[in-house]
Amino acid sequence: MPTMAQGGRSNFTHSNQQHQINGKISNYDSKANLFARRQKIQHQRKSLPIASVEKRLVEEVRTNDTLIIVGETGSGKTTQLPQYLFNGGFCHDGGIIGITQPRRVAAVTVAKRVAEECGVELGQKVGYSIRFEDATSSSTRIKYMTDGFLLREALLDPHLSRYSVIIVDEAHERTVQTDVLLGLLKSVQKARSRSISEPLNIDHTKANNGSLLKKENAVQGVSILKQHRGRRFTPLKLVIMSASLDARSFSEYFGGARAVHVQGRQFPVDILYTRSPETDYVDAALITIFQIHLEEGPGDILVFLTGQEEIESVERLVQERLLQLPEVNQKLLTFPIFSSLPSEKQMKVFMPAPVGFRKVILATNIAETSVTIPGIKYVIDPGLVKARTYCCQTGIESLIVVATSKAQALQRSGRAGREGPGKCFRLYPESEFQRLKDSTMPEIQRCNLSNVILQLKALGVDDIVGFDFMEKPDRIAIVRSLESLYLLGALTEEYKLAEPVGNQMARLPVEPIYSKALILASQFNCLEEMLITVAMLQVESIFYTPRDKLEESRTAMKCFSSPEGDHQTLLNVYRTANEFLEKSKIGTSKEKAEKNLRKWCKENFINGRSLRHARDVHRWAVSSLLVLEEICQDSLFVFASC
């Protein structure tokens, strides 16, 4: 039998010989390009700072149950360490190496990159899981996910028994999910180390979202953690990774865990300040973009802005002003990146600009540490970020624009020095920098804790105040959240988890107020409508109003408006769009129908991206309800329409 290289006997006729030759040439070209691409990737991997300490890091993880790794952004720790551990045998017994990220976009983009580096299809050996989206399979061994996703997985598998190693990446960001996860992992690690031998009868089933579900044969009302006592587990390896130079707090939290530093690749960066504060930082950023483009040498520009609205506004203004320049100066391409941007558009920021062109990346703080964008030489930093705040007295949580910390400012400026000397333009005076806080307040001290507390209660943590948080949240905030959960019926008068409602609410991937709404909607036979409403409330504004078409957009909005309120209006938009899509599918392809829907959205001033996201959320919510029924082995929800 011939080998793959030799090939078999040709069955082509003489008339097909030219086609065969052309096909071979095409295949050879394709293989040559693929080979060149793989060679380039391998060269890039070997040139990363972390490559020089591969063997040392694998041995450190093997020797220490908990390891703190401090490495500058761009050192390669996020993409390379999981591969090193996989090659080092940490998955030989079928275990999974899990890597958590604070942001969805980072989990997705890094997973795609690692899959490419491994030469495998995404979703096989390497995959990712985020809320409302899953790309894993039974063969996945390197799994990227958000902190929140792993927390929800713990509700179904409290000892995270499928994981041999869990890497908490970007721990320095101290999101509320990260802080809760650190506390949970600390207790899980201790529980697995005890190795109690008495087994528990558990039936394993595979859910649609790739998670291992467990139908618990236990008495209702007993906490999940207690139900799982008596099982034997392998020890859990924990790796905490941070871009911050201060590893002391993490080391102390994990009982003096060993910390190692990975040297990054950092070139000098010139820091430039304004002489006086800027009253309009968006306009100042716009002016600075063109100042760099027209006066500075080659290199891409990274601009930090506070949110999607600002990014889209600056993108439009840049494109408008480019048209006013001579054609020779118009070679500037804009690329946005923010969390709600579709992943295929997010990936465009990593593509090199055509020869002779310069890229300007318009980003939220996602580009501080979560993703490394190649080619950046200039950074524009207005010194602002959008942060969550919570008022205990009113119970209102909001996003407001606040000043960055010194640590954030240093991270931002560092992005200009990854590949060579760079410049950072800070749009504020140096005196303001000196007044900035050293670091950002942990999110757990400035947000609504209802969802966090409900998840902890479902995991059997009754003493919330006594839970081993890295930094304790405000006691008043805890009390207010407990009261809120009691009013929703999730907790009893003794602030214990109410059964079955509290457990059901904890397992649904939405905020408690929405999960209770879904449960009540099932009882009132209007679950279909509530599923749509909840999905629409999870996304950015469904309407968009261009400044140059205000009247037209308002007229279009009136076609969907309902005197019964905004929720009914959202329901009207979703149903009308869905009806249009179903009609478009008749006699045409799915791709053409989706294209027609995008056109319909544009004509009706509907945010197509938000609508697509709402449809994804709706599908995931339905799937979650069905999974919950499967776990409880009961028909909990009536999918009725009123």
VMD Tcl script that draws the C-alpha trace (Angstrom):
set ca {
  {0.00 0.00 0.00}
  {1.43 3.42 -0.91}
  {2.23 5.89 1.85}
  {0.58 9.32 2.09}
  {3.71 10.85 0.58}
  {3.83 8.38 -2.34}
  {0.18 8.50 -3.24}
  {-1.76 5.83 -5.14}
  {-2.17 5.09 -8.85}
  {-3.83 7.88 -10.81}
  {-7.41 7.26 -11.97}
  {-7.55 10.52 -13.99}
  {-8.03 10.33 -17.77}
  {-5.71 12.18 -20.17}
  {-8.25 15.01 -20.55}
  {-8.11 15.68 -16.80}
  {-4.30 15.73 -16.52}
  {-4.01 19.54 -16.65}
  {-6.72 19.88 -13.99}
  {-4.82 17.33 -11.90}
  {-1.54 19.22 -12.30}
  {-3.19 22.55 -11.41}
  {-4.79 20.94 -8.40}
  {-1.44 19.58 -7.24}
  {0.19 22.99 -7.65}
  {-2.64 24.55 -5.65}
  {-2.30 21.90 -2.94}
  {1.46 22.35 -2.82}
  {1.03 26.13 -2.51}
  {-1.51 25.64 0.25}
  {0.74 23.20 2.09}
  {3.72 25.52 1.64}
  {1.76 28.45 3.07}
  {0.57 26.31 5.98}
  {4.12 25.10 6.64}
  {5.44 28.67 6.53}
  {2.69 29.78 8.92}
  {3.53 27.00 11.37}
  {7.23 27.80 11.15}
  {6.49 31.45 11.91}
  {4.31 30.49 14.90}
  {7.02 28.21 16.30}
  {9.59 30.97 15.90}
  {7.28 33.40 17.73}
  {6.75 30.90 20.55}
  {10.47 30.31 21.01}
  {11.15 34.05 21.08}
  {8.72 34.70 23.95}
  {10.38 35.54 27.30}
  {8.63 32.63 29.05}
  {10.20 30.06 26.68}
  {13.55 30.30 28.48}
  {12.02 29.06 31.75}
  {9.67 26.34 30.41}
  {11.27 23.42 32.26}
  {11.60 25.43 35.46}
  {7.91 26.42 35.47}
  {6.71 22.86 34.83}
  {8.86 21.63 37.71}
  {7.62 24.44 39.97}
  {3.99 23.43 39.32}
  {4.85 19.78 39.89}
  {6.54 20.60 43.21}
  {4.09 23.19 44.58}
  {0.32 22.76 44.95}
  {-0.10 26.53 44.68}
  {2.18 28.74 42.60}
  {2.09 32.50 41.99}
  {3.52 33.59 38.63}
  {4.19 37.26 37.99}
  {4.92 38.11 34.38}
  {4.58 41.28 32.38}
  {1.90 41.45 29.72}
  {3.31 39.96 26.52}
  {5.65 37.51 28.27}
  {3.62 34.58 26.91}
  {2.35 33.15 30.20}
  {-1.32 32.95 29.14}
  {-0.76 31.04 25.90}
  {2.35 29.01 26.71}
  {2.05 27.74 30.30}
  {-1.04 25.55 29.60}
  {0.82 23.97 26.67}
  {3.91 23.38 28.80}
  {1.80 21.67 31.46}
  {-0.03 19.56 28.88}
  {3.28 18.40 27.42}
  {4.54 17.84 30.97}
  {1.92 15.15 31.59}
  {-0.63 17.00 33.72}
  {-3.48 15.63 31.56}
  {-2.33 12.00 31.31}
  {-5.09 10.77 33.62}
  {-7.78 12.56 31.60}
  {-7.69 15.73 33.67}
  {-8.26 19.18 32.22}
  {-6.07 22.25 32.48}
  {-8.52 25.11 33.07}
  {-7.53 28.73 32.54}
  {-9.86 31.47 33.76}
  {-10.04 34.99 32.35}
  {-11.95 38.03 33.68}
  {-13.25 38.84 30.19}
  {-14.99 36.81 27.50}
  {-13.02 38.35 24.64}
  {-9.72 37.25 26.20}
  {-10.95 33.67 26.74}
  {-12.06 33.41 23.10}
  {-9.09 35.08 21.40}
  {-6.47 33.25 23.47}
  {-8.17 29.87 22.93}
  {-8.17 30.44 19.17}
  {-4.49 31.35 19.24}
  {-3.49 28.33 21.33}
  {-5.51 25.99 19.10}
  {-3.62 27.38 16.10}
  {-0.28 26.98 17.87}
  {-1.16 23.35 18.69}
  {-2.29 22.73 15.11}
  {-5.71 21.48 16.22}
  {-9.28 22.43 15.49}
  {-10.81 24.77 18.07}
  {-13.12 22.80 20.35}
  {-11.08 19.61 20.30}
  {-7.86 19.52 22.35}
  {-8.17 23.27 22.98}
  {-11.50 25.00 23.60}
  {-13.30 27.73 25.49}
  {-16.50 28.21 27.49}
  {-18.12 31.55 28.20}
  {-21.65 32.56 29.10}
  {-24.00 31.88 26.16}
  {-21.24 30.24 24.08}
  {-19.31 26.97 24.29}
  {-16.57 25.50 22.11}
  {-15.46 22.36 23.95}
  {-15.87 18.61 23.57}
  {-15.12 15.43 25.50}
  {-11.57 15.55 24.10}
  {-10.83 19.09 25.34}
  {-7.82 19.16 27.66}
  {-6.89 22.87 27.61}
  {-9.97 24.92 28.41}
  {-10.16 28.71 28.58}
  {-13.19 30.20 30.31}
  {-14.40 33.20 32.26}
  {-14.17 33.26 36.05}
  {-17.96 33.29 36.22}
  {-18.29 30.19 34.06}
  {-16.05 28.16 36.37}
  {-18.04 29.38 39.38}
  {-21.25 28.11 37.80}
  {-19.56 24.84 36.93}
  {-18.75 24.46 40.63}
  {-22.50 24.40 41.36}
  {-22.67 21.13 39.41}
  {-19.24 19.75 40.35}
  {-18.29 21.34 43.71}
  {-14.83 19.76 43.81}
  {-14.12 20.61 40.16}
  {-13.09 16.98 39.86}
  {-12.42 17.09 36.11}
  {-9.59 19.59 36.52}
  {-6.01 18.60 37.33}
  {-4.73 22.19 37.11}
  {-6.60 25.49 37.34}
  {-4.83 28.67 36.27}
  {-6.39 31.95 37.41}
  {-5.10 34.49 34.90}
  {-5.19 38.30 35.26}
  {-5.72 37.89 39.01}
  {-4.46 41.44 39.58}
  {-7.69 42.82 38.06}
  {-9.53 41.69 41.20}
  {-12.99 41.41 39.64}
  {-15.76 40.22 41.95}
  {-15.84 36.84 40.19}
  {-12.06 36.46 40.51}
  {-12.09 37.18 44.26}
  {-14.93 34.72 44.91}
  {-13.23 32.12 42.72}
  {-9.97 32.46 44.66}
  {-11.81 31.81 47.92}
  {-13.65 28.85 46.45}
  {-10.52 27.31 44.91}
  {-8.72 27.62 48.22}
  {-11.40 25.51 49.94}
  {-11.70 23.08 47.00}
  {-7.96 22.48 47.08}
  {-8.10 21.65 50.80}
  {-11.11 19.36 50.33}
  {-9.46 17.41 47.50}
  {-6.26 17.00 49.50}
  {-8.13 15.23 52.32}
  {-8.76 12.22 50.04}
  {-11.72 10.71 51.91}
  {-12.46 7.32 50.41}
  {-16.23 6.81 50.78}
  {-17.77 7.20 47.27}
  {-21.04 8.93 46.42}
  {-23.44 7.51 43.83}
  {-23.53 10.09 41.06}
  {-24.92 9.70 37.55}
  {-22.83 11.58 34.99}
  {-24.49 13.19 31.99}
  {-23.16 15.50 29.29}
  {-24.89 18.87 28.93}
  {-25.27 20.90 25.76}
  {-22.79 23.48 27.05}
  {-19.99 20.97 27.52}
  {-20.27 20.87 31.31}
  {-20.37 17.62 33.24}
  {-23.68 17.49 35.06}
  {-24.45 15.45 38.12}
  {-27.87 14.23 39.14}
  {-27.49 14.23 42.87}
  {-29.11 11.30 44.65}
  {-29.33 13.14 47.93}
  {-31.85 14.48 50.38}
  {-33.26 17.84 49.32}
  {-31.96 20.69 51.44}
  {-28.49 19.22 52.07}
  {-25.73 21.43 50.65}
  {-23.89 20.26 47.57}
  {-20.53 20.31 49.35}
  {-21.86 17.99 52.07}
  {-23.43 15.67 49.48}
  {-20.00 15.12 47.92}
  {-18.21 14.15 51.11}
  {-16.70 10.70 50.93}
  {-15.34 10.88 47.38}
  {-11.67 10.47 46.61}
  {-10.02 13.18 44.54}
  {-6.58 13.82 43.14}
  {-4.86 16.97 44.49}
  {-5.68 20.18 42.63}
  {-2.81 22.28 41.33}
  {-3.45 26.04 41.45}
  {-1.52 28.64 39.47}
  {-2.30 32.31 40.11}
  {-0.97 34.57 37.34}
  {-0.66 38.33 37.58}
  {0.84 41.15 35.54}
  {1.30 43.20 38.72}
  {4.75 43.29 40.28}
  {3.30 42.86 43.79}
  {2.74 39.15 44.40}
  {2.94 39.46 48.19}
  {-0.82 39.76 48.78}
  {-1.58 36.65 46.71}
  {1.22 34.68 48.35}
  {0.03 35.61 51.86}
  {-3.58 34.74 51.00}
  {-2.51 31.24 49.95}
  {-0.48 30.64 53.10}
  {2.92 31.75 51.88}
  {2.67 30.15 48.43}
  {5.80 30.28 46.32}
  {6.02 33.16 43.82}
  {8.17 33.23 40.69}
  {8.81 36.11 38.32}
  {8.96 35.79 34.54}
  {10.95 38.57 32.97}
  {9.07 40.39 30.22}
  {10.29 42.11 27.11}
  {10.02 45.84 27.74}
  {11.63 48.61 25.68}
  {11.86 52.23 26.86}
  {8.68 54.29 26.56}
  {8.66 58.09 26.50}
  {5.82 59.50 28.63}
  {4.34 62.79 27.46}
  {1.84 64.82 29.53}
  {-0.38 67.78 28.68}
  {0.42 71.17 30.22}
  {-3.11 71.53 31.63}
  {-6.19 69.29 32.09}
  {-8.22 68.56 28.95}
  {-11.89 69.60 29.16}
  {-12.85 67.32 26.25}
  {-10.69 64.20 26.37}
  {-12.42 62.61 23.35}
  {-11.55 65.58 21.15}
  {-8.03 65.63 22.62}
  {-7.63 61.94 21.76}
  {-8.81 62.63 18.21}
  {-6.31 65.47 17.76}
  {-3.50 63.31 19.17}
  {-4.32 60.47 16.76}
  {-3.76 62.75 13.76}
  {-0.75 64.41 15.38}
  {0.91 60.99 15.64}
  {-0.23 59.90 12.19}
  {1.12 63.00 10.45}
  {4.24 63.72 12.51}
  {5.55 60.45 14.00}
  {7.30 57.48 12.42}
  {5.75 54.09 11.54}
  {3.90 52.10 14.17}
  {0.32 51.43 15.20}
  {-1.66 53.52 17.71}
  {-3.61 52.21 20.71}
  {-6.23 54.58 22.14}
  {-7.91 53.82 25.48}
  {-11.54 54.97 25.72}
  {-14.24 54.29 28.32}
  {-16.86 52.40 26.33}
  {-18.52 51.32 23.11}
  {-20.30 54.63 22.50}
  {-17.07 56.64 22.70}
  {-15.23 54.12 20.53}
  {-17.84 54.21 17.78}
  {-17.97 58.01 17.93}
  {-14.19 58.39 17.60}
  {-14.09 55.78 14.84}
  {-16.65 57.76 12.83}
  {-14.85 61.08 13.43}
  {-11.48 59.62 12.38}
  {-12.94 58.32 9.14}
  {-14.66 61.65 8.44}
  {-11.50 63.69 9.02}
  {-9.37 61.32 6.97}
  {-11.39 62.30 3.90}
  {-10.30 65.91 4.42}
  {-6.61 64.97 4.16}
  {-4.59 64.53 0.95}
  {-4.87 60.99 -0.39}
  {-1.25 60.24 0.52}
  {-2.11 60.85 4.21}
  {-5.30 58.76 4.26}
  {-3.55 55.46 4.98}
  {-4.96 55.05 8.47}
  {-7.23 52.13 9.41}
  {-9.48 52.08 12.50}
  {-10.22 48.92 14.47}
  {-12.45 48.86 17.58}
  {-12.26 46.29 20.36}
  {-14.67 46.01 23.30}
  {-16.34 43.12 25.08}
  {-19.68 43.07 23.22}
  {-18.07 43.24 19.77}
  {-18.56 39.97 17.79}
  {-15.49 37.74 18.06}
  {-14.80 37.77 14.31}
  {-14.49 41.57 14.45}
  {-12.40 41.44 17.60}
  {-9.88 39.22 15.81}
  {-9.26 41.91 13.18}
  {-7.18 43.97 15.62}
  {-4.53 41.23 15.59}
  {-4.11 41.28 11.80}
  {-1.15 43.33 10.49}
  {-1.95 46.48 8.52}
  {-1.27 46.46 4.76}
  {2.12 47.80 3.70}
  {2.20 51.59 3.97}
  {-0.83 51.77 6.28}
  {-1.06 52.48 9.99}
  {-3.63 50.97 12.37}
  {-5.35 52.84 15.16}
  {-6.91 50.52 17.76}
  {-9.79 52.04 19.74}
  {-10.14 49.98 22.91}
  {-11.61 49.83 26.39}
  {-9.42 48.75 29.31}
  {-9.65 45.23 27.85}
  {-6.39 46.07 26.04}
  {-4.52 46.90 29.27}
  {-3.54 43.33 30.10}
  {-6.14 40.85 28.80}
  {-4.98 40.83 25.17}
  {-1.65 41.70 23.57}
  {-2.01 43.48 20.23}
  {1.11 43.36 18.03}
  {2.56 46.39 16.28}
  {1.68 49.01 18.91}
  {4.23 51.81 19.20}
  {2.05 54.71 20.38}
  {-0.46 54.77 23.24}
  {-3.00 57.52 23.92}
  {-4.28 57.43 27.50}
  {-6.99 59.89 28.66}
  {-6.57 58.48 32.18}
  {-10.19 57.36 32.53}
  {-12.04 54.07 32.84}
  {-15.64 52.98 33.32}
  {-16.06 51.25 36.69}
  {-18.91 49.67 38.66}
  {-20.13 51.44 41.77}
  {-22.79 50.44 44.27}
  {-24.74 52.52 46.77}
  {-25.75 50.43 49.79}
  {-28.36 52.98 50.88}
  {-30.30 53.00 47.59}
  {-29.34 49.54 46.35}
  {-28.49 51.05 42.96}
  {-25.52 49.78 40.96}
  {-24.13 51.90 38.14}
  {-21.24 52.28 35.72}
  {-19.46 55.61 36.00}
  {-16.34 57.10 34.44}
  {-13.54 57.43 37.00}
  {-9.81 58.12 36.98}
  {-7.48 55.17 36.45}
  {-5.01 54.08 39.11}
  {-1.24 54.44 38.79}
  {-1.01 50.69 38.20}
  {-3.45 50.94 35.28}
  {-1.60 53.93 33.82}
  {1.67 52.00 33.94}
  {0.07 48.98 32.27}
  {-1.28 51.20 29.49}
  {2.02 52.95 28.81}
  {3.79 49.59 28.80}
  {1.81 48.51 25.74}
  {3.90 50.91 23.63}
  {7.16 49.15 24.50}
  {6.53 45.50 23.70}
  {8.29 45.35 20.31}
  {10.55 48.41 20.42}
  {10.88 51.91 21.88}
  {7.53 53.71 22.02}
  {5.65 56.75 23.23}
  {2.68 57.20 25.57}
  {0.61 60.38 25.34}
  {-1.18 60.93 28.66}
  {-3.97 63.45 28.18}
  {-3.54 64.96 31.64}
  {-0.79 66.83 33.53}
  {1.94 64.96 35.42}
  {0.66 66.48 38.67}
  {-2.63 64.57 38.17}
  {-0.73 61.31 37.73}
  {0.95 61.84 41.11}
  {-2.50 62.20 42.73}
  {-3.85 58.91 41.32}
  {-4.46 55.96 43.67}
  {-1.73 53.33 43.60}
  {-4.16 50.55 42.64}
  {-7.82 50.04 41.81}
  {-10.25 49.17 44.60}
  {-11.29 45.49 44.27}
  {-14.66 45.20 42.54}
  {-16.10 43.14 45.38}
  {-15.99 46.28 47.56}
  {-18.03 48.36 45.10}
  {-20.75 46.15 43.60}
  {-24.07 44.45 44.35}
  {-23.31 41.10 45.99}
  {-26.70 39.38 45.51}
  {-25.57 37.03 42.74}
  {-22.31 36.21 44.51}
  {-24.05 35.43 47.79}
  {-26.67 33.26 46.08}
  {-23.96 31.20 44.40}
  {-22.05 30.79 47.66}
  {-25.25 29.75 49.46}
  {-25.88 27.14 46.75}
  {-22.36 25.82 47.35}
  {-23.16 25.34 51.03}
  {-21.42 28.48 52.35}
  {-23.86 29.72 55.00}
  {-21.53 32.14 56.79}
  {-21.00 34.79 54.12}
  {-19.35 37.25 56.51}
  {-16.91 34.54 57.58}
  {-16.11 33.39 54.03}
  {-12.40 33.57 53.25}
  {-12.46 36.55 50.87}
  {-9.08 37.95 49.88}
  {-10.48 41.33 50.94}
  {-13.74 41.52 52.87}
  {-16.66 43.29 51.17}
  {-18.56 45.97 53.06}
  {-20.73 44.40 55.80}
  {-23.66 46.69 54.96}
  {-23.48 45.57 51.31}
  {-23.68 41.93 52.45}
  {-26.71 42.66 54.65}
  {-28.52 44.54 51.86}
  {-27.90 41.67 49.43}
  {-29.16 39.10 51.94}
  {-32.33 41.17 52.43}
  {-32.81 41.43 48.66}
  {-32.47 37.66 48.20}
  {-34.94 37.06 51.04}
  {-37.50 39.36 49.38}
  {-37.02 37.43 46.12}
  {-37.74 34.18 47.96}
  {-34.26 32.75 47.39}
  {-33.49 32.67 51.13}
  {-35.52 31.71 54.20}
  {-36.08 33.92 57.24}
  {-32.91 32.37 58.71}
  {-31.09 33.38 55.49}
  {-30.64 29.75 54.48}
  {-31.05 28.72 50.85}
  {-34.77 28.27 50.16}
  {-35.65 24.99 48.48}
  {-36.32 24.50 45.69}
  {-36.56 28.12 44.50}
  {-33.19 29.33 45.79}
  {-31.34 26.41 44.24}
  {-33.14 26.88 40.92}
  {-32.31 30.59 40.88}
  {-28.63 29.93 41.62}
  {-28.29 27.55 38.68}
  {-29.71 29.90 36.06}
  {-26.99 32.03 34.35}
  {-28.68 35.40 34.99}
  {-29.00 37.84 37.89}
  {-31.33 36.72 40.74}
  {-34.04 39.23 39.82}
  {-34.23 37.73 36.32}
  {-34.05 34.10 37.43}
  {-36.98 34.68 39.82}
  {-38.90 36.35 36.98}
  {-38.41 33.24 34.82}
  {-39.62 30.93 37.60}
  {-42.73 33.06 38.21}
  {-43.39 33.36 34.47}
  {-43.58 29.59 34.21}
  {-46.23 29.55 36.95}
  {-48.26 32.23 35.14}
  {-47.92 30.53 31.73}
  {-45.94 33.34 30.10}
  {-42.43 31.85 30.13}
  {-41.91 32.37 26.39}
  {-42.46 36.11 26.72}
  {-40.29 36.38 29.83}
  {-37.43 34.47 28.20}
  {-37.41 37.00 25.36}
  {-37.67 39.96 27.73}
  {-34.82 38.74 29.94}
  {-32.66 38.06 26.88}
  {-33.28 41.57 25.54}
  {-32.41 43.09 28.93}
  {-28.99 41.39 28.89}
  {-27.72 43.30 25.84}
  {-26.73 46.82 24.85}
  {-29.47 49.22 23.71}
  {-31.54 47.58 20.99}
  {-32.18 50.88 19.20}
  {-29.57 53.18 17.71}
  {-30.14 56.82 16.85}
  {-27.65 58.34 14.37}
  {-27.17 62.05 14.91}
  {-27.90 62.81 11.27}
  {-31.14 60.76 11.26}
  {-32.75 61.51 14.62}
  {-36.29 62.02 13.32}
  {-36.21 58.93 11.10}
  {-34.95 56.75 13.94}
  {-37.59 58.07 16.35}
  {-40.33 57.37 13.81}
  {-39.04 53.81 13.39}
  {-38.96 53.32 17.16}
  {-42.63 54.31 17.43}
  {-43.55 51.34 15.22}
  {-42.40 49.01 18.01}
  {-43.36 51.10 21.03}
  {-46.07 49.90 23.38}
  {-48.09 51.97 25.88}
  {-47.70 49.00 28.25}
  {-44.01 49.81 28.79}
  {-40.46 49.20 27.64}
  {-40.58 45.45 28.25}
  {-43.46 45.05 25.82}
  {-41.56 47.23 23.32}
  {-38.53 44.92 23.55}
  {-40.83 41.94 23.07}
  {-42.31 43.55 19.94}
  {-38.85 44.15 18.45}
  {-37.72 40.56 19.04}
  {-40.88 38.96 17.70}
  {-41.08 41.21 14.64}
  {-37.44 40.48 13.82}
  {-37.96 36.76 14.35}
  {-41.02 36.71 12.09}
  {-39.07 38.55 9.39}
  {-36.19 36.06 9.68}
  {-38.48 33.02 9.44}
  {-40.15 34.42 6.31}
  {-36.74 35.17 4.80}
  {-35.65 31.55 5.28}
  {-38.37 30.31 2.94}
  {-36.76 29.43 -0.38}
  {-33.33 30.81 0.48}
  {-30.19 29.89 2.40}
  {-29.63 30.60 6.08}
  {-26.77 32.97 5.20}
  {-28.99 34.97 2.83}
  {-31.76 35.13 5.44}
  {-29.31 36.47 8.04}
  {-28.08 39.04 5.53}
  {-31.67 40.13 4.91}
  {-32.18 40.47 8.67}
  {-29.13 42.73 8.96}
  {-30.56 44.91 6.20}
  {-33.94 44.98 7.97}
  {-32.23 46.04 11.22}
  {-30.46 48.89 9.45}
  {-33.70 50.09 7.83}
  {-35.52 50.01 11.19}
  {-32.68 51.52 13.25}
  {-32.27 48.32 15.25}
  {-28.83 47.49 16.66}
  {-28.16 44.28 14.75}
  {-25.32 43.25 17.03}
  {-27.51 43.59 20.13}
  {-30.34 41.66 18.48}
  {-27.99 38.83 17.50}
  {-26.64 38.73 21.05}
  {-30.19 38.63 22.46}
  {-31.02 35.66 20.22}
  {-27.92 33.85 21.52}
  {-28.90 34.64 25.13}
  {-32.43 33.37 24.48}
  {-31.14 30.06 23.10}
  {-28.78 29.65 26.05}
  {-31.49 30.48 28.58}
  {-33.81 27.86 27.09}
  {-30.96 25.34 27.18}
  {-30.22 26.21 30.83}
  {-33.84 25.66 31.83}
  {-33.87 22.26 30.13}
  {-30.60 21.31 31.82}
  {-32.03 22.36 35.20}
  {-35.04 20.12 34.62}
  {-32.70 17.25 33.75}
  {-30.69 17.73 36.95}
  {-33.81 17.84 39.13}
  {-35.46 15.01 37.16}
  {-38.70 16.95 37.09}
  {-40.70 19.19 34.75}
  {-40.10 22.50 36.47}
  {-40.91 24.87 33.63}
  {-43.93 25.17 31.37}
  {-42.87 26.69 28.05}
  {-46.18 28.44 27.49}
  {-47.09 31.72 25.81}
  {-49.73 34.08 27.14}
}
mol new
graphics top color blue
foreach p $ca { graphics top sphere $p radius 0.5 }
foreach p [lrange $ca 0 end-1] q [lrange $ca 1 end] { graphics top cylinder $p $q radius 0.2 }
display resetview
